[in-house]
Amino acid sequence: MTTVLVAVLVVTAAITLLPQRTQQRIIALGCSGVTLGVTDCLARLYQPPPAALRAVPLCPVDQVAEQMVPTVETQRISFTHGGVLERWVARDGTVRVVAEPSEITAETWQDEPWPQAPLLPGVTVPLSAQWDFEEEGQERDFVAALQQQHALHHQRRSAIAGLLPQSLDASVRSAVAPAAWVSTTSTTALEGLSAAPQAQGEAAGDLPGHVRPSGGSATLLHQVNDNLVATTISSTGVSPTGAPVHGALRWVRAASGDLVELSGSWAWSEGEGSTVIHLLTPLAEGDGAEVEAWLADPDGPTLDLSFLMADRRPERGNDLERLLYAASTVAVESRASDASALGSLFEQDLSLDRRRYGELSGERSNARIVRPQPSGADRVAQEVTC
């Protein structure tokens, strides 16, 4: 028995001295016996879900929505000795692993004192953090790194503690550094946004058919790898028919501070269902000035839904409408769903940059696309099949 124990200790120590990536692959393929019961078997954590998402063709309206926010299949990664992470697999096969969401107010990422939550004994992860992987399966190395940190926690207290290099802890922490993180902030602190009061409910649109940013807080998604910050804020107003509008508006800034995208999604009750509209505007270099001026409008920024749906040409002197006419794609459809519930989903999806597969319910009809017209030709709402 003593010989077996010594042999296990020697093997464990030898594994610990291997390069970090090799260690993680061994842990990913092994079970609890490799490190004296202190790691889980990864095969028991989760099984890849069927690729139902990728088998579903996208209609033109969904293609616009997919460019705004990728649809993902979600799955929980449950650790036998600890907590849970969430795994998001997109249509293109990219994977995100996501920590427990939390309301965090912060301007910049830092390891400490960023709020942490225990995941396993000896392992904490930053709240509201995300980790990106280009191919499905790469996240297993990440999960193995977490388990390696868990193993080190126990090994530091074992008979092999003296054999462990002091650099291991730092290398494991580096392997699990997040690629994105989410925080919240007051709208009064947002760069370039008008200080005009953010109205609520039906009063948010001064005129029928108008929407504007509303509420007192915004969500910031900081994408570390791409050096982008996406700001999402609720957006409400009044529809062309006088119904309350629910939704969200998002703008994205590069590291330089330049705006690179303006998008939004809204819904309002009409007939027995809801009318849904998605706006996607990629901004080329130099286009951001019109959006900056619009956001800073002393009366508060507003959008005319009738204009977005191609009911008229840009108003004379309205630089933002001129830009949207030339660069925006608008998708419109009717859904047999509650408008308020759809608006809440849109805000959540834009904030986290993902849409859960199957979360949008209700029969669809009256789908149409308004495409950009950089040449100045007439914009037309083209009927499509969804």
HUMO-V602145 format. One record per pair of residues at least 12 apart in sequence whose ideal C-beta (glycine too) atoms are under 6 Angstrom apart, sorted by the first residue. I is the first residue (numbers start at 1). J is the second residue. If there is no record, write none. Layout:
I:J + I:J
This chain:
9:160 + 12:35 + 13:160 + 13:163 + 16:164 + 20:171 + 23:148 + 24:141 + 24:144 + 24:145 + 24:148 + 27:39 + 27:144 + 27:147 + 27:148 + 28:42 + 28:140 + 28:144 + 35:151 + 38:151 + 38:154 + 39:147 + 39:151 + 40:79 + 40:80 + 42:140 + 45:77 + 46:75 + 46:77 + 49:73 + 49:75 + 53:73 + 53:91 + 53:357 + 54:91 + 59:386 + 60:369 + 60:384 + 61:331 + 61:333 + 61:367 + 61:386 + 64:278 + 64:280 + 64:329 + 64:331 + 65:278 + 67:280 + 68:263 + 68:280 + 69:349 + 69:353 + 69:355 + 70:90 + 71:355 + 71:357 + 72:88 + 72:89 + 72:90 + 72:354 + 73:89 + 73:357 + 74:86 + 74:88 + 74:356 + 75:87 + 79:120 + 81:120 + 82:119 + 82:120 + 83:119 + 85:97 + 86:98 + 88:354 + 89:136 + 93:136 + 94:134 + 95:133 + 95:136 + 95:139 + 96:130 + 96:132 + 97:131 + 97:139 + 98:130 + 99:125 + 99:127 + 99:129 + 100:117 + 100:127 + 101:128 + 102:127 + 102:128 + 103:184 + 104:128 + 104:183 + 105:183 + 105:184 + 105:185 + 106:183 + 109:181 + 114:126 + 115:127 + 120:150 + 121:153 + 122:150 + 122:153 + 123:146 + 123:149 + 123:150 + 128:181 + 128:182 + 129:178 + 129:181 + 130:180 + 131:178 + 131:179 + 132:179 + 145:172 + 145:175 + 145:176 + 148:172 + 149:172 + 152:168 + 179:224 + 179:225 + 180:223 + 181:222 + 182:221 + 183:220 + 184:217 + 184:219 + 185:218 + 186:217 + 187:216 + 187:218 + 190:218 + 192:292 + 192:295 + 192:296 + 193:295 + 194:296 + 194:297 + 194:300 + 196:299 + 196:300 + 198:213 + 198:214 + 198:215 + 200:214 + 202:238 + 202:244 + 204:236 + 204:237 + 205:237 + 205:238 + 208:238 + 208:240 + 208:242 + 209:240 + 209:304 + 209:305 + 209:306 + 210:237 + 210:302 + 210:304 + 211:235 + 211:237 + 211:245 + 211:266 + 211:303 + 212:300 + 212:301 + 212:302 + 213:233 + 213:235 + 213:249 + 214:234 + 214:236 + 215:234 + 218:231 + 218:233 + 219:232 + 219:351 + 221:353 + 227:255 + 228:252 + 229:253 + 230:250 + 230:252 + 231:251 + 232:248 + 232:250 + 232:350 + 232:351 + 233:249 + 234:248 + 234:347 + 235:247 + 235:248 + 235:249 + 239:268 + 240:306 + 243:268 + 243:269 + 245:266 + 245:268 + 246:267 + 246:339 + 246:340 + 246:343 + 247:265 + 247:266 + 247:343 + 247:346 + 248:346 + 248:347 + 248:350 + 249:264 + 250:263 + 250:350 + 258:288 + 259:283 + 259:288 + 259:291 + 260:283 + 261:282 + 261:283 + 262:281 + 262:291 + 263:279 + 263:280 + 264:279 + 265:278 + 265:346 + 267:339 + 267:342 + 267:343 + 268:339 + 269:339 + 273:334 + 273:335 + 273:336 + 274:335 + 274:337 + 274:339 + 274:342 + 275:334 + 276:333 + 276:335 + 277:332 + 278:331 + 279:308 + 279:328 + 279:330 + 280:329 + 281:327 + 281:328 + 290:319 + 290:320 + 290:323 + 294:320 + 307:321 + 308:330 + 309:332 + 310:370 + 310:379 + 310:381 + 326:372 + 326:374 + 327:372 + 328:372 + 329:371 + 329:372 + 330:370 + 331:369 + 332:368 + 333:364 + 333:367 + 334:365 + 334:366 + 335:362 + 335:364 + 336:362 + 336:363 + 337:361 + 337:362 + 364:386 + 367:384 + 367:386 + 368:381 + 368:382 + 368:383 + 369:382 + 369:384
